Amino acid sequence: MKKILVVDNFDSFTFNLVHLLREFEGISVLVRRNNVVEPREAEQADGVVLSPGPGLPKEAGRMPEIVRSFQGKIPFLGVCLGHQAIAEACGAKLKNLDQVMHGVESEIRILDSQDPLYRDVPEVITVGRYHSWVVDPDTLPSCLTVTAIDDSENIMSFRHNEDSLFGVQYHPESIMTPLGAGVLNSWLQSEVFSR
């Protein structure tokens, strides 16, 4: 059984994410708020999901510390704020969107069909978005590869080139992301868990 630690960034979407993860066979989920999560809990997990949440990564309790401490040791999937936290831990910066995307359904284009998250999805998928910040592509370090963009070329997902770090700006757990469960399952079933 795979043990997944979900770092809850005080967001109601965390419960949807946890519910979806628990629907997959062979997955046990431990949920800890970002202000009380202990490094040993990450150390004992097979993978870590960093949930959506309000604000900026630096305001998200111990989440940035968990990313820095366990990068390269266990697989991570960051969702929305979690995606931004991984990017910042790798050296990227965030920028404000000109148009806020709270509760917006939009299409994104998958740039790498062989990426572990996107092997079984079409080139264009519909996703639910709830954010006002994005990773600034001008600050993206060379260790991160962009794997999906929106129609304004904002980064919608990335992966680390060496470590098992993945980030999605959109919400796979949202009803506005019909293929979101498949994206999560692809991560859970990918070879990143056997490294």
C-alpha positions in Angstrom: 0.0 0.0 0.0 1.3 3.5 -0.9 1.3 6.0 1.9 0.6 9.5 0.6 1.0 12.5 2.9 -1.2 15.4 2.0 0.0 18.8 3.3 -3.2 20.8 3.9 -2.7 24.5 3.2 -6.0 25.4 5.0 -8.1 25.1 1.8 -11.5 23.6 1.3 -10.3 22.0 -1.9 -7.9 19.8 0.2 -10.9 17.7 1.2 -11.9 17.1 -2.5 -8.3 16.1 -3.2 -8.1 13.7 -0.3 -11.4 12.2 -1.2 -10.2 11.6 -4.8 -6.9 10.1 -3.6 -8.7 7.7 -1.3 -10.8 6.4 -4.2 -7.7 4.8 -5.7 -6.9 1.2 -4.7 -3.8 0.6 -2.6 -3.5 4.2 -1.4 -3.6 5.3 2.2 -3.7 9.0 2.9 -2.5 10.9 5.9 -3.5 14.6 6.1 -1.6 17.2 8.1 -2.1 20.9 8.2 0.9 22.9 7.0 1.6 24.4 10.5 1.8 21.0 12.3 3.2 18.7 9.6 6.4 17.0 10.9 9.4 16.1 8.7 9.2 12.5 10.0 5.7 12.2 8.5 7.1 13.1 5.1 10.1 10.7 5.7 7.6 7.9 6.3 5.5 8.6 3.2 5.9 7.1 -0.2 4.8 10.4 -1.8 3.7 13.9 -0.8 0.9 16.0 -2.2 1.0 19.7 -1.5 -2.5 21.0 -1.5 -4.0 24.3 -2.8 -4.4 27.1 -0.4 -4.7 30.9 0.0 -1.8 33.3 -0.1 1.8 32.7 -1.1 4.0 29.7 -0.4 6.2 31.6 2.1 3.0 32.0 4.2 2.2 28.3 4.1 3.7 27.1 7.4 6.2 24.3 7.1 5.4 23.4 3.5 8.5 25.2 2.0 10.7 23.4 4.6 9.2 20.0 3.7 9.9 20.6 0.0 13.5 21.6 0.6 14.2 18.8 3.1 12.8 16.0 1.0 13.4 17.1 -2.6 15.1 14.2 -4.5 14.1 11.7 -1.7 10.4 11.2 -2.3 7.9 12.0 -5.1 6.0 15.3 -4.7 3.0 16.6 -6.5 2.1 20.2 -5.9 -1.4 21.5 -6.7 -1.9 25.3 -7.2 -0.2 26.8 -4.1 1.8 23.5 -3.8 2.9 23.9 -7.4 4.1 27.4 -6.7 5.9 26.2 -3.6 7.9 23.7 -5.6 8.8 26.3 -8.2 10.0 28.7 -5.6 12.0 26.0 -3.8 13.8 25.4 -7.1 14.5 29.1 -7.6 11.6 30.4 -9.6 9.6 33.5 -8.8 5.9 34.2 -9.0 4.0 36.9 -10.8 0.5 38.3 -10.5 -1.9 37.5 -13.3 -3.4 40.4 -15.2 -6.8 38.5 -15.0 -7.6 36.6 -11.8 -8.7 33.0 -12.5 -11.0 32.1 -9.6 -13.5 29.4 -10.6 -12.5 29.6 -14.2 -12.7 26.7 -16.6 -10.1 26.9 -19.4 -8.2 24.7 -21.8 -4.5 23.9 -21.4 -2.1 22.4 -23.9 0.0 19.5 -23.0 3.6 20.0 -24.2 4.9 16.5 -23.4 2.7 13.5 -24.0 5.3 11.2 -22.4 5.3 13.1 -19.1 4.2 10.8 -16.3 1.1 12.9 -15.6 -0.2 13.1 -19.2 0.5 9.7 -20.8 -3.2 8.9 -21.2 -4.7 12.3 -22.0 -5.3 14.3 -25.2 -3.1 17.2 -26.2 -5.7 19.8 -25.0 -7.6 19.3 -21.8 -10.1 21.3 -19.8 -9.2 22.3 -16.3 -10.5 24.2 -13.3 -8.4 27.2 -12.1 -8.5 29.1 -8.9 -5.5 31.4 -8.7 -4.2 34.9 -9.1 -0.4 34.1 -9.2 1.6 32.0 -11.7 5.2 30.9 -11.9 7.1 33.5 -13.9 8.5 31.8 -17.0 11.4 34.3 -17.1 12.6 33.0 -13.8 12.1 29.3 -14.4 15.3 27.5 -13.6 16.8 25.0 -16.1 16.1 22.1 -13.7 12.3 22.5 -14.4 10.6 21.6 -17.7 7.2 23.1 -18.5 4.8 20.4 -19.5 1.5 22.3 -20.0 0.5 26.0 -20.8 -2.7 27.9 -21.1 -3.6 30.0 -24.2 -1.6 33.0 -22.8 1.4 30.7 -22.4 1.2 30.8 -18.6 2.8 27.7 -16.9 0.1 25.2 -16.0 2.4 22.3 -15.1 6.1 21.4 -14.8 8.3 18.6 -13.7 11.8 18.5 -12.3 14.4 17.1 -14.7 16.1 14.9 -12.1 14.0 14.7 -9.0 10.4 13.4 -8.7 8.9 16.8 -8.4 5.7 17.7 -10.3 3.5 20.7 -10.1 0.1 21.6 -11.6 -1.3 25.1 -11.3 -4.8 23.9 -12.0 -7.0 21.8 -9.7 -7.2 18.1 -10.8 -9.8 17.5 -8.0 -12.2 20.2 -9.4 -15.4 19.2 -11.2 -14.2 21.5 -13.9 -11.2 19.2 -14.6 -12.9 16.1 -16.1 -9.6 14.2 -16.6 -8.2 15.3 -13.2 -8.6 11.8 -11.6 -6.7 10.3 -14.5 -3.8 12.8 -14.0 -3.6 12.0 -10.3 -3.8 8.3 -11.0 -1.0 8.6 -13.6 1.2 10.2 -11.0 0.4 7.5 -8.4 1.1 4.7 -10.9 4.2 6.3 -12.5 7.7 5.0 -12.3 8.7 7.9 -10.0 7.6 5.8 -7.1 10.2 3.1 -7.9 13.2 5.3 -8.1 
